[in-house]
Amino acid sequence: MTTGGRYATSAALHERATRLTPGGHHLSGRPLLEPATSPMYFERGKGCRIWDVDGREYIDYVLAYGAILLGYADERVDAAAVAQLGRGSLLSLNHPMHVQFLEALLPRFPGAEMGVFVKTGSEATTAAVRIARRATGRRRIARCGYHGWHDWCLPVDPAVPTGLAEQVPEFSAREPATLAAILDAHPGEVAGVILAPEMLHPPDRAKLVELIGLTHRAGAVFILDEIKTAFRTPPGTLQQHLRLQPDLTTVSKAMGNGWPIAAVVGPRELMRHAEGMHLSATYHGDTASMAAALETLAIVDREQVADHVWRLGERLIGGLAEAAARRGIAAEAYGEPLPPMPFLRFTHPDAAHNDAVRRAFYAEVFARGVLLHPRHLWFISQAHQVADIDATLDICDAAFAVAAAA
Ligand SMILES: Cc1ncc(COP(=O)(O)O)c(C=O)c1O
């Protein structure tokens, strides 16, 4: 493996950026490995491929942390958004597309009758917990998973107001007793329970039903944070897949195929508490992203995108497990929580050995033209084809061999 100047242009940009922005990158731009062994800057994407500033091409499974579902620069989605730009994408007050968007979105969620639209996942989860607080007249929120960067999501960070750790306790979805303990310790005080379903893999329906039951018995609102899972889980959302009915649902990411849009949906009885709430930002009414979302939703329905990414995810997971076993690498490939979001965990009991194998594997994978995230679950797009998965598996097989030798 030679990495020498392979990522020289990326590394030079990183060097310049360290003088311009704290840490040298925005947080979602942090290096996959060290800048010497992984590309950091990309300048073009098309379909399932992405090109770095050193001119190298990759089959990409990071997909902008899941914001891309159909593929980069999808012409159908982008044409819809660009047409909307030509009409003025952000006008005063309201636009008919705001109504059309909610009419297209709500029927996908059992029991959802109303929604609010925002721009990012963090805004959606913050809005959902605020609606839960208003609806119950309570303050505490029990949480499990990543829900964004707002203060309540980082309750133990010394940079947020005091008291949040007490108000936003964390439970483990694997152990419903941890949620029961929070609810029992604070009777009549918990407004909502929010769960990102990728925290439970495989997604054990019985456990999820138990978590919802505990929440309801405590008089709290159950919020399913489907920001990663919605639109890529057959038949459409994880709640449909598992026949669950949360009270509120948050969505974003895949919905705009790269255009910023997010929403909270739920029954009228709960959503009506958002009426008059300060839940407003200048760009919420942007219609370019809504046009992108309307087109993405139409394609997702028409072309069974979720089935496609499921099948390819299964193929990738199966092939990785076989290749790792063949090369004598201790690793587990699985869906986090389901095949459209695959991941690979190195499982050698010696942590230092594991780390060395992991680094060698990913450095080789990048050098051979595949972008897989070493620390975060992966995504598959509609643009990936069987040939891309098989090419990826060949590269992973070779990288396992290099890692085994290392
Ligand atoms: C489950 C979940 N909730 C919320 C968020 C926050 O979304 P955003 O980064 O758009 O603010 C994310 C982002 O990764 C997420 O995966």
The ligand as an SDF file (V2000), in Angstrom:
LIG
                    3D

 16 16  0  0  0  0  0  0  0  0999 V2000
  -31.4530   10.0420   13.5730 C   0  0  0  0  0  0  0  0  0  0  0  0
  -31.0040   11.4560   13.3470 C   0  0  0  0  0  0  0  0  0  0  0  0
  -31.6710   12.4600   13.9290 N   0  0  0  0  0  0  0  0  0  0  0  0
  -31.3170   13.7450   13.7590 C   0  0  0  0  0  0  0  0  0  0  0  0
  -30.2290   14.0770   12.9840 C   0  0  0  0  0  0  0  0  0  0  0  0
  -29.8360   15.5220   12.8150 C   0  0  0  0  0  0  0  0  0  0  0  0
  -30.0360   15.9070   11.4900 O   0  0  0  0  0  0  0  0  0  0  0  0
  -29.2340   17.1560   10.8890 P   0  0  0  0  0  0  0  0  0  0  0  0
  -27.8060   16.7530   10.8050 O   0  0  0  0  0  0  0  0  0  0  0  0
  -29.8530   17.3730    9.5380 O   0  0  0  0  0  0  0  0  0  0  0  0
  -29.4570   18.3160   11.7890 O   0  0  0  0  0  0  0  0  0  0  0  0
  -29.4990   13.0690   12.3590 C   0  0  0  0  0  0  0  0  0  0  0  0
  -28.3130   13.3970   11.5510 C   0  0  0  0  0  0  0  0  0  0  0  0
  -27.4750   12.5850   11.2700 O   0  0  0  0  0  0  0  0  0  0  0  0
  -29.8920   11.7230   12.5420 C   0  0  0  0  0  0  0  0  0  0  0  0
  -29.2300   10.7200   11.9570 O   0  0  0  0  0  0  0  0  0  0  0  0
  1  2  1  0
  2  3  1  0
  2 15  2  0
  3  4  2  0
  4  5  1  0
  5  6  1  0
  5 12  2  0
  6  7  1  0
  7  8  1  0
  8  9  2  0
  8 10  1  0
  8 11  1  0
 12 13  1  0
 12 15  1  0
 13 14  2  0
 15 16  1  0
M  END
$$$$
